[in-house]
Amino acid sequence: MNEFHEPKPSSPIVPVQLGLDDKFQFHCHRGIACFNKCCENIDILLTPYDILRLKKRFGLTAREFIDRYTVDCTLDAHGMPGLKLKRREGSTACQFLTSEGCGVYADRPAACRYYALGLMSMRKKDSPVEEDSYFVVKEAHCLGHLEPKVQTIREYRIEQGVDVYDEINREWKRIILKKRSSGPTIGRPSQRSFELFFLASYDVDGFREFVKSTSFQEVFDIAPDELEAMASDDVKLLQFGFRLLKQVLFGERTIAIRPSAVEKRLQRYQQKLREMAERKAQQLAEEQDHVYDSLD
């Protein structure tokens, strides 16, 4: 008699949830036979701090780095803008891969630092904070899992420097998680909100100019010492940007608005209405003149 066996999905993810103090066996090094294999087929979502580190490495502006080394993607069904690392032309390999290994190793993205671990952040219903858990990824080509080195998740994150990346990106990831988990409660952000999300998340140089602008500072009441710090410290500017995004997207007000801002905006709006009315009146007068001229 034939027995039915439930088909097992093929996945490199080991279905065991791990915490920071759980141990796992893995070690990647230059002498291992599979060295560089994981870099030959990439799909790397970039975080704000990834772009900050890499654009500094190449001496580029954020916009130049984005145009040269990334491709657009979406982070959710509403089209929240994201960026992925561009692959080598005509290949699935990372463009920074060399025969000696990673060409940007000291500034490699967080996703590369985590390998062969995965991170999953979840927020329970009615909970204001998310919970992080980790899992091991065992791809067929990877021999690092056979190496005898055993360490905790916490130790591995520190060794790879990904703890620093996670700390700087934390509030940004919370924005993504809240946007996804809130669903219809928040709805689809406006196009201007998407543009602000892109600017504050990825184009740190453009965002700095935006914050320095007169129109921005007419609305938001920012202490002079904070403005001075953001003028030269990209990380502080990123973190301010995350606060601004939470204020715009979710109404979490942590940046003071000047009392006169609403009045000034109303005055500008009224001025635009007057200018539109004047243009319309001028257009009507010209049309009437044209009619009278045609009667001559």
DRENNU-342062 format. One line per 8 residues: number of its first residue (from 1); for each residue x, y, z of C-alpha. Coordinates in pm, 1 decimal, padded with zeros to 6 digits, always signed. Each point is the difference from the previous one (the first is absolute). Layout:
BEGIN
NUM = X Y Z ~ ...
! end
This chain:
BEGIN
1 = +00000.0 +00000.0 +00000.0 ~ +00137.4 +00337.4 -00097.9 ~ +00030.8 +00258.3 +00276.5 ~ -00059.0 +00369.3 -00047.8 ~ +00287.8 +00223.8 +00104.4 ~ -00058.5 +00373.3 +00038.7 ~ +00237.9 +00174.5 -00240.3 ~ +00263.2 +00199.2 +00179.3
9 = +00073.7 +00349.2 -00130.3 ~ +00356.5 +00058.6 -00107.3 ~ +00138.8 +00284.0 +00209.2 ~ +00347.5 +00079.8 +00133.0 ~ -00154.7 +00144.1 +00317.6 ~ +00031.0 -00220.9 +00306.1 ~ -00343.1 +00028.0 +00169.2 ~ +00132.1 +00061.3 +00349.7
17 = -00043.0 +00336.7 +00168.9 ~ +00313.5 +00119.5 +00180.1 ~ +00071.7 +00271.6 +00253.9 ~ +00310.8 +00209.2 +00057.3 ~ +00154.2 -00246.2 +00244.1 ~ -00072.2 -00314.0 -00202.0 ~ +00299.6 -00161.0 -00168.3 ~ +00052.6 -00111.5 -00357.9
25 = +00287.0 -00153.3 -00197.3 ~ +00141.0 +00199.4 -00290.8 ~ +00324.8 +00152.9 -00121.3 ~ +00081.6 +00163.3 -00333.2 ~ +00362.8 +00066.6 -00092.6 ~ +00223.6 +00046.6 -00302.4 ~ +00129.5 -00360.7 +00004.5 ~ -00341.3 -00166.6 -00023.2
33 = -00084.6 -00170.2 -00332.2 ~ -00328.3 +00191.0 -00046.9 ~ +00157.4 +00342.1 +00057.8 ~ -00188.1 +00270.7 -00197.4 ~ -00278.7 -00238.3 -00109.9 ~ -00265.0 +00189.8 +00196.9 ~ +00098.7 +00318.2 -00188.3 ~ -00065.7 -00155.7 -00341.5
41 = -00379.0 +00009.7 +00034.0 ~ -00117.3 +00302.7 +00197.1 ~ -00326.4 +00173.6 +00083.9 ~ +00103.4 +00264.9 +00252.2 ~ -00242.1 +00255.9 +00138.4 ~ +00194.0 +00307.3 +00109.5 ~ -00060.2 +00190.5 +00322.8 ~ +00065.3 +00371.5 +00053.7
49 = +00325.2 -00064.4 +00186.4 ~ +00117.7 -00238.8 -00275.0 ~ -00024.1 +00282.2 -00252.4 ~ +00164.6 +00246.3 +00235.5 ~ +00302.9 -00225.0 +00050.6 ~ +00037.2 -00094.9 -00365.3 ~ -00040.2 +00349.1 -00145.2 ~ +00270.4 +00125.2 +00239.2
57 = +00228.0 -00285.9 -00102.3 ~ -00019.6 +00104.2 -00365.7 ~ +00009.6 +00374.1 +00068.7 ~ -00338.2 +00050.4 -00164.9 ~ -00311.5 +00190.0 +00089.3 ~ -00291.4 -00218.4 +00103.4 ~ -00177.6 +00081.5 -00327.3 ~ +00304.9 -00099.8 -00206.0
65 = +00032.5 -00328.8 +00187.4 ~ -00371.8 -00075.9 -00040.6 ~ +00009.0 +00066.7 -00374.6 ~ +00316.3 -00202.1 -00055.7 ~ -00033.2 -00299.5 +00230.6 ~ -00366.7 -00064.7 +00086.2 ~ -00333.4 -00098.6 -00153.5 ~ -00347.0 +00102.1 +00115.3
73 = -00233.3 -00237.8 +00181.3 ~ -00312.2 +00026.4 +00216.6 ~ -00024.2 -00083.1 +00369.1 ~ -00372.8 -00067.5 +00016.6 ~ -00319.2 -00028.3 -00204.2 ~ -00049.6 +00377.5 +00006.6 ~ +00329.7 +00057.7 -00179.3 ~ +00212.2 +00130.6 +00288.2
81 = +00331.2 +00065.0 -00179.1 ~ +00304.3 -00215.2 +00069.2 ~ +00341.4 -00062.1 -00153.9 ~ +00188.9 -00317.7 -00078.0 ~ +00365.4 -00042.3 -00085.2 ~ +00046.7 -00019.6 -00375.9 ~ +00141.5 -00326.4 -00132.2 ~ +00290.5 -00033.6 -00236.7
89 = -00107.2 +00061.8 -00361.0 ~ -00139.4 -00321.4 -00153.9 ~ +00049.9 -00195.3 +00321.5 ~ -00154.2 -00071.5 +00340.3 ~ +00332.3 +00071.4 +00172.5 ~ +00073.3 +00299.1 +00221.3 ~ +00171.7 +00279.2 -00188.7 ~ +00247.9 +00038.8 +00286.8
97 = +00116.7 -00363.8 -00014.4 ~ +00367.9 -00047.8 -00087.8 ~ +00223.4 -00305.5 -00025.7 ~ +00132.4 +00090.8 +00344.7 ~ -00345.0 +00022.5 +00154.2 ~ -00222.9 +00296.7 +00081.3 ~ +00137.7 +00323.6 -00142.6 ~ -00182.1 +00211.0 +00260.0
105 = +00034.1 -00237.1 +00295.3 ~ +00050.9 +00264.0 +00270.9 ~ -00316.5 +00178.4 -00117.7 ~ -00206.3 -00298.0 -00119.4 ~ -00378.9 +00020.5 +00050.4 ~ -00179.4 -00132.4 +00307.2 ~ -00150.1 -00291.0 -00198.5 ~ +00351.8 -00121.7 -00085.9
113 = +00113.6 +00033.3 +00362.0 ~ -00290.9 -00212.5 +00120.2 ~ +00065.4 -00294.2 -00231.7 ~ -00057.9 -00290.0 +00082.5 ~ -00260.9 +00133.3 +00241.1 ~ -00337.2 +00155.9 -00064.7 ~ -00175.2 +00259.8 +00214.2 ~ -00376.0 +00014.1 +00048.7
121 = -00169.4 +00283.6 +00187.7 ~ -00360.0 -00037.9 +00109.1 ~ -00233.7 +00210.0 +00208.5 ~ -00271.1 -00176.9 +00195.2 ~ -00353.6 +00132.9 -00011.4 ~ -00043.8 +00307.6 +00222.7 ~ +00373.4 +00004.5 +00080.3 ~ +00191.2 +00327.8 -00056.0
129 = +00334.5 -00175.0 -00054.8 ~ +00126.3 -00265.0 -00237.5 ~ +00175.2 -00323.5 +00092.4 ~ +00307.0 -00117.1 -00192.6 ~ +00070.8 -00364.3 -00066.6 ~ +00264.4 -00168.5 -00211.2 ~ +00026.9 -00310.1 -00215.9 ~ +00278.4 -00186.0 -00177.2
137 = +00017.0 -00005.6 -00380.6 ~ +00160.6 -00316.8 -00142.8 ~ +00049.8 +00025.6 -00374.3 ~ +00124.1 -00306.3 -00187.4 ~ +00325.9 +00161.5 -00110.6 ~ +00098.7 +00125.9 +00345.6 ~ +00263.4 -00203.7 +00185.2 ~ +00030.7 +00246.5 +00287.0
145 = -00251.6 -00198.5 +00203.8 ~ +00246.9 -00291.0 +00009.6 ~ +00272.9 +00208.6 +00158.4 ~ +00050.5 -00071.2 +00373.3 ~ -00046.6 +00358.8 +00122.2 ~ -00299.7 +00043.2 +00233.8 ~ -00118.5 +00334.5 +00139.0 ~ -00312.0 +00179.0 +00115.3
153 = -00210.0 +00220.1 -00225.5 ~ +00105.0 +00295.8 +00214.7 ~ +00370.3 -00077.4 -00044.9 ~ -00039.4 -00047.3 -00375.0 ~ -00183.3 +00331.8 -00043.5 ~ +00277.3 +00183.5 +00185.9 ~ +00271.6 -00184.7 -00194.4 ~ -00159.8 +00099.6 -00331.8
161 = -00070.2 +00358.3 +00109.1 ~ -00368.3 -00037.6 -00083.2 ~ -00101.0 +00108.0 +00351.4 ~ +00108.2 +00355.5 -00090.3 ~ -00199.4 -00009.2 -00323.4 ~ -00309.1 -00129.7 +00179.9 ~ +00016.5 +00272.2 +00262.4 ~ +00022.2 +00280.3 -00256.9
169 = -00269.5 -00152.5 -00223.5 ~ -00232.2 -00100.3 +00285.1 ~ -00250.3 +00285.6 -00023.4 ~ -00011.6 -00032.4 -00379.1 ~ -00083.6 -00370.4 +00028.7 ~ -00270.7 +00087.4 +00252.0 ~ -00154.9 +00233.9 -00255.1 ~ -00008.7 -00281.0 -00258.8
177 = -00141.5 -00247.8 +00251.3 ~ -00268.2 +00239.8 +00124.5 ~ -00098.8 +00093.1 -00354.4 ~ -00039.7 -00367.4 -00094.6 ~ -00176.4 -00109.4 +00318.7 ~ -00242.4 +00292.9 +00012.1 ~ -00134.0 -00067.3 -00348.8 ~ -00334.0 +00172.5 -00070.7
185 = +00026.1 +00198.7 +00324.7 ~ +00264.7 +00223.1 -00160.5 ~ -00087.9 -00057.7 -00363.0 ~ +00208.7 +00099.5 -00298.9 ~ +00224.7 +00300.4 +00069.5 ~ -00007.8 +00292.6 -00239.2 ~ +00253.2 +00033.0 -00280.0 ~ +00166.3 +00284.6 +00191.7
193 = +00034.4 -00230.4 +00303.3 ~ +00166.8 -00262.3 -00220.8 ~ +00239.0 +00263.5 -00132.4 ~ +00085.2 +00111.3 +00353.7 ~ +00053.4 -00363.0 +00103.9 ~ +00247.9 -00048.2 -00285.1 ~ +00178.7 +00327.5 +00072.8 ~ +00034.7 -00057.3 +00376.2
201 = +00086.8 -00370.9 -00033.6 ~ +00246.6 -00003.6 -00287.0 ~ +00103.9 +00342.7 -00129.5 ~ +00165.4 +00139.8 +00311.9 ~ +00164.4 +00288.2 -00189.4 ~ -00326.2 +00108.4 -00158.8 ~ -00176.6 -00032.5 +00334.6 ~ +00260.3 +00224.6 +00164.0
209 = -00072.7 +00274.3 -00253.4 ~ -00371.6 -00047.5 +00063.2 ~ +00046.7 +00041.2 +00377.7 ~ +00216.9 +00309.0 -00052.5 ~ -00260.9 +00165.2 -00220.0 ~ -00185.6 +00308.7 +00119.9 ~ -00338.9 -00157.3 -00070.6 ~ +00080.9 -00301.2 +00220.9
217 = +00129.8 +00209.1 +00287.9 ~ -00301.6 +00230.3 -00019.9 ~ -00215.3 -00301.0 +00089.2 ~ +00214.3 -00199.7 +00243.6 ~ +00154.1 +00142.4 +00316.1 ~ +00340.2 -00168.5 +00023.1 ~ +00263.2 +00098.3 +00254.5 ~ +00310.0 +00169.2 -00152.2
225 = +00236.8 -00257.5 +00152.6 ~ -00203.1 -00284.2 -00158.1 ~ +00010.7 +00172.0 -00338.3 ~ +00374.3 +00048.7 +00035.3 ~ +00052.5 -00368.2 +00086.8 ~ -00205.6 -00117.0 -00299.1 ~ +00199.2 +00225.6 -00231.1 ~ +00306.2 -00222.8 +00041.5
233 = -00119.2 -00329.2 +00155.1 ~ -00175.8 -00226.4 -00249.5 ~ -00114.7 -00248.9 +00264.5 ~ -00167.0 +00272.3 +00207.8 ~ -00166.3 +00125.5 -00317.5 ~ -00127.7 -00350.1 -00081.3 ~ -00144.7 -00040.5 +00346.7 ~ -00169.3 +00340.6 -00022.0
241 = -00143.4 -00109.7 -00334.2 ~ -00151.8 -00310.5 +00158.8 ~ -00168.4 +00219.1 +00263.0 ~ -00137.6 +00224.0 -00272.0 ~ -00133.9 -00299.3 -00193.5 ~ -00178.9 -00135.0 +00307.8 ~ -00152.5 +00343.9 +00051.2 ~ -00116.1 +00029.2 -00361.9
249 = -00118.1 -00359.9 -00047.1 ~ -00141.6 -00082.6 +00342.6 ~ -00052.9 +00332.9 +00175.2 ~ +00262.4 -00078.7 +00266.8 ~ +00093.5 +00360.1 +00073.6 ~ +00353.4 +00031.3 +00140.1 ~ +00113.5 +00302.3 -00204.2 ~ -00149.1 +00329.8 +00111.4
257 = -00195.7 +00205.0 -00252.8 ~ +00030.7 +00377.1 +00019.2 ~ -00323.2 +00171.2 +00114.7 ~ +00021.5 +00237.4 -00295.3 ~ +00042.2 -00281.7 -00254.7 ~ -00370.3 -00064.7 -00053.3 ~ -00072.9 +00371.7 -00038.7 ~ +00284.4 +00044.9 -00250.8
265 = -00113.1 -00299.0 -00202.2 ~ -00354.6 +00137.9 -00003.7 ~ +00131.4 +00336.0 -00118.4 ~ +00197.1 -00168.6 -00280.3 ~ -00307.5 -00198.7 -00098.6 ~ -00214.8 +00313.3 -00005.7 ~ +00265.4 +00179.2 -00206.7 ~ -00004.4 -00286.0 -00251.4
273 = -00378.7 +00024.0 -00020.3 ~ +00024.0 +00376.0 -00067.8 ~ +00262.3 -00056.2 -00269.4 ~ -00215.0 -00269.7 -00161.4 ~ -00304.0 +00234.2 +00006.2 ~ +00206.9 +00280.1 -00156.0 ~ +00127.9 -00229.7 -00275.1 ~ -00353.4 -00121.9 -00067.3
281 = -00131.4 +00358.5 -00017.7 ~ +00282.0 +00095.1 -00236.8 ~ -00075.2 -00303.0 -00217.5 ~ -00370.6 +00093.0 -00018.3 ~ +00085.7 +00361.0 -00087.6 ~ +00227.8 -00115.1 -00281.7 ~ -00269.8 -00235.2 -00131.9 ~ -00253.4 +00284.5 +00001.2
289 = +00244.9 +00229.9 -00179.9 ~ +00047.5 -00270.4 -00261.0 ~ -00378.7 -00023.7 -00050.7 ~ -00033.7 +00378.6 -00041.9 ~ +00296.8 +00011.6 -00236.1 ~ -00163.0 -00263.0 -00221.3 ~ -00308.3 +00225.5 -00039.6 ~ +00196.6 +00283.6 -00157.0
! end
